[in-house]
Amino acid sequence: MDKLSYRRHRFPGIVIQQAVWLYFRFALSCRDVEDMLAERGIDVSYETVRRWALKFGTIIARKLKRGRPRPDGRWHLDEVFVSINGKQLYVWRAVDSEGEVLDILVQPRRDRKAAFKLMRKLLKKQGIIPAAIVTDKLRSYVSALRELGVARRHDTGRWKNNRAENSHQPLRQRERRMKRFKSPGSAQRFLSTHAAVYNVFNIQRHLISRGTLRVFRDQAMLTWRQATVAA
């Protein structure tokens, strides 16, 4: 369901929207958000912030993803390990050349099956075959792309996949603030929601003028407000 309703909540919708925005937009813990709201005279516990993020985050992310521009034709795939309850898992990520996060999957292995699952989901979700698929030299990608019939679009090489590797930095920042993820399911939910919010506010300010930045920032905030308005 994509219907947002703030009924039967003690706090008005604008407070809930602000708390959820702060949590997913910045590298903040629930306690950080609690303190920031307290400075504004709003007494909300960190547990309430956590519940708001869980309840509304997925719905808002789904609405943010709707209407996003089609990604460009050069996709970058990469994987990074995370430790969850003492077990090593892998976060597989796909971004385009502009840094737009296309998809994220938390998987138990770093093998052909995992690479195949990510790539098959990407092709189905995006509805297009990219002009180039850039990866590191992990052999799992070669097997998966060959099985999907897109091996001729595969591109590897030193430094070519920096775009995907750099995209893991926000994940590491959040992982530290959250003192690691508690389960694969919670990691998947958080990272998917975080990616949707990140895409909206990924303005790449170092490439644009101050005036253009103000325009893009206003557009991003308008998109956020439209996605968080109550039905």
C-alpha positions as CSV (number, residue, x, y, z in Angstrom):
1,M,0.0,0.0,0.0
2,D,1.2,3.5,-0.8
3,K,-1.3,5.4,1.3
4,L,0.2,7.5,4.0
5,S,-1.9,8.3,7.0
6,Y,-0.8,10.1,10.2
7,R,-4.1,9.5,12.0
8,R,-4.1,8.1,15.5
9,H,-0.6,9.4,16.2
10,R,0.1,11.7,19.1
11,F,2.2,14.1,17.0
12,P,1.1,15.9,13.8
13,G,2.3,14.7,10.4
14,I,4.8,17.5,9.9
15,V,6.7,16.3,13.0
16,I,6.8,12.8,11.8
17,Q,7.8,13.9,8.3
18,Q,10.7,15.9,9.7
19,A,11.9,13.0,11.9
20,V,11.9,10.5,9.1
21,W,13.6,13.0,6.8
22,L,16.4,13.7,9.3
23,Y,16.9,10.0,9.9
24,F,17.2,8.9,6.3
25,R,18.7,12.1,4.8
26,F,21.7,12.4,7.2
27,A,24.0,10.0,9.0
28,L,22.1,10.3,12.2
29,S,21.1,7.8,14.8
30,C,17.6,7.7,16.3
31,R,19.0,9.3,19.4
32,D,20.5,12.1,17.3
33,V,17.1,12.8,15.8
34,E,15.6,12.8,19.3
35,D,18.0,15.4,20.4
36,M,17.5,17.6,17.3
37,L,13.7,17.5,17.8
38,A,14.1,18.3,21.6
39,E,16.1,21.4,20.6
40,R,13.0,22.5,18.8
41,G,10.8,21.8,21.9
42,I,9.4,18.5,20.6
43,D,9.7,15.7,23.2
44,V,9.9,12.5,21.2
45,S,11.8,9.3,22.3
46,Y,14.3,7.7,20.0
47,E,12.2,4.5,20.0
48,T,9.3,6.5,18.6
49,V,11.6,7.8,15.9
50,R,12.7,4.2,15.1
51,R,9.1,3.1,14.8
52,W,8.2,6.0,12.5
53,A,11.1,5.2,10.3
54,L,10.0,1.5,10.1
55,K,6.3,2.3,9.5
56,F,6.6,5.2,7.0
57,G,10.0,4.7,5.4
58,T,9.1,1.9,3.0
59,I,5.9,3.7,1.8
60,I,7.7,7.0,1.3
61,A,10.6,5.2,-0.6
62,R,8.1,3.6,-2.9
63,K,6.5,6.9,-3.7
64,L,9.9,8.6,-4.2
65,K,11.0,5.9,-6.7
66,R,7.9,6.5,-8.8
67,G,8.6,9.1,-11.4
68,R,12.4,9.0,-11.1
69,P,14.1,9.7,-14.5
70,R,15.3,6.7,-16.5
71,P,18.9,5.9,-15.7
72,D,21.6,6.4,-18.3
73,G,23.0,3.5,-20.3
74,R,26.2,2.8,-18.2
75,W,25.6,0.7,-15.1
76,H,28.2,0.1,-12.4
77,L,28.0,-3.0,-10.2
78,D,29.9,-3.7,-7.0
79,E,29.7,-5.6,-3.7
80,V,30.9,-4.9,-0.2
81,F,30.8,-7.1,2.9
82,V,28.9,-6.3,6.1
83,S,28.9,-8.0,9.4
84,I,25.5,-8.9,10.8
85,N,25.3,-10.8,14.1
86,G,28.8,-12.0,13.6
87,K,28.0,-13.4,10.1
88,Q,29.6,-12.0,7.0
89,L,27.1,-11.0,4.3
90,Y,27.4,-8.9,1.1
91,V,25.6,-5.8,-0.1
92,W,25.4,-5.9,-3.9
93,R,24.8,-2.4,-5.4
94,A,24.1,-1.1,-8.9
95,V,24.4,2.6,-9.8
96,D,24.5,4.5,-13.0
97,S,27.2,6.8,-14.2
98,E,25.5,9.8,-12.5
99,G,25.5,8.1,-9.1
100,E,21.8,7.1,-9.1
101,V,21.3,4.0,-7.0
102,L,19.4,1.5,-9.2
103,D,19.1,-1.4,-6.8
104,I,20.6,-2.9,-3.6
105,L,20.5,-6.5,-2.5
106,V,21.7,-8.0,0.8
107,Q,22.9,-11.6,0.0
108,P,24.7,-14.3,1.9
109,R,27.3,-15.0,-0.8
110,R,29.6,-13.4,-3.3
111,D,29.1,-15.8,-6.2
112,R,27.5,-16.3,-9.6
113,K,24.1,-16.9,-8.2
114,A,24.1,-13.6,-6.3
115,A,25.4,-11.7,-9.3
116,F,22.7,-13.3,-11.5
117,K,20.0,-12.4,-9.0
118,L,21.0,-8.8,-8.9
119,M,21.4,-8.4,-12.7
120,R,18.1,-10.2,-13.5
121,K,16.2,-8.0,-11.0
122,L,17.8,-4.9,-12.5
123,L,16.9,-5.8,-16.1
124,K,13.3,-6.6,-15.1
125,K,12.9,-3.4,-13.0
126,Q,14.5,-1.0,-15.4
127,G,13.0,-2.5,-18.5
128,I,16.1,-1.8,-20.7
129,I,19.4,-3.4,-21.5
130,P,22.3,-0.9,-20.7
131,A,24.9,0.0,-23.2
132,A,27.7,-1.0,-20.8
133,I,27.8,-2.9,-17.5
134,V,31.0,-2.0,-15.6
135,T,32.3,-4.3,-12.8
136,D,35.5,-5.3,-11.1
137,K,37.2,-8.5,-12.1
138,L,35.1,-10.8,-10.0
139,R,34.5,-13.9,-12.1
140,S,30.9,-14.2,-10.8
141,Y,29.9,-11.3,-13.0
142,V,31.3,-13.0,-16.1
143,S,29.2,-16.1,-15.6
144,A,26.0,-14.3,-14.6
145,L,26.2,-11.9,-17.6
146,R,26.9,-14.7,-20.0
147,E,23.9,-16.6,-18.7
148,L,21.7,-13.5,-19.2
149,G,23.0,-13.0,-22.7
150,V,24.6,-9.6,-22.1
151,A,28.2,-10.6,-21.7
152,R,29.2,-8.5,-24.8
153,R,28.3,-5.3,-22.9
154,H,30.5,-6.2,-19.9
155,D,33.4,-3.8,-19.2
156,T,36.1,-4.1,-16.6
157,G,39.3,-2.3,-16.0
158,R,41.3,-0.5,-13.4
159,W,39.6,2.7,-12.0
160,K,36.6,2.2,-14.3
161,N,34.3,1.1,-11.4
162,N,35.2,3.9,-9.0
163,R,31.6,5.2,-9.3
164,A,30.2,2.0,-7.7
165,E,33.0,1.7,-5.1
166,N,32.5,5.3,-4.0
167,S,28.8,4.7,-3.6
168,H,29.4,2.4,-0.6
169,Q,30.7,5.4,1.5
170,P,27.2,6.4,2.7
171,L,26.5,2.8,3.7
172,R,29.7,2.7,5.9
173,Q,28.8,6.0,7.5
174,R,25.3,4.7,8.4
175,E,26.6,1.3,9.5
176,R,28.9,3.1,12.1
177,R,26.1,5.4,13.4
178,M,23.7,2.4,13.8
179,K,26.4,0.3,15.4
180,R,25.9,-2.3,12.6
181,F,22.8,-3.8,11.2
182,K,20.8,-6.2,13.4
183,S,19.5,-8.6,10.7
184,P,19.6,-9.1,6.9
185,G,16.0,-8.1,6.6
186,S,16.4,-4.8,8.5
187,A,19.5,-4.0,6.5
188,Q,17.7,-4.6,3.2
189,R,14.7,-2.4,4.3
190,F,16.9,0.4,5.6
191,L,19.3,0.4,2.6
192,S,16.5,0.4,0.1
193,T,14.7,3.3,1.8
194,H,18.0,5.2,2.3
195,A,18.8,4.8,-1.5
196,A,15.5,6.2,-2.5
197,V,16.0,9.3,-0.3
198,Y,19.6,9.6,-1.4
199,N,18.7,9.6,-5.1
200,V,16.3,12.6,-4.6
201,F,18.9,14.7,-2.7
202,N,22.0,13.6,-4.7
203,I,22.4,17.0,-6.3
204,Q,26.2,16.8,-7.0
205,R,26.7,20.4,-5.8
206,H,30.4,20.4,-6.8
207,L,29.4,20.4,-10.5
208,I,26.9,23.2,-10.5
209,S,26.6,26.9,-9.6
210,R,25.1,28.2,-6.4
211,G,22.0,29.4,-8.2
212,T,21.4,26.0,-9.8
213,L,22.0,24.4,-6.5
214,R,19.2,26.4,-4.9
215,V,16.8,25.4,-7.7
216,F,17.7,21.7,-7.5
217,R,17.5,21.7,-3.7
218,D,14.0,23.3,-3.9
219,Q,12.9,20.7,-6.4
220,A,14.2,17.9,-4.1
221,M,12.3,19.2,-1.1
222,L,9.2,19.6,-3.2
223,T,9.5,15.9,-4.3
224,W,9.9,14.9,-0.6
225,R,6.9,16.9,0.5
226,Q,4.8,15.4,-2.3
227,A,5.8,11.9,-1.3
228,T,5.1,12.5,2.4
229,V,1.7,14.2,2.2
230,A,-1.1,12.2,3.8
231,A,-3.6,10.6,1.6
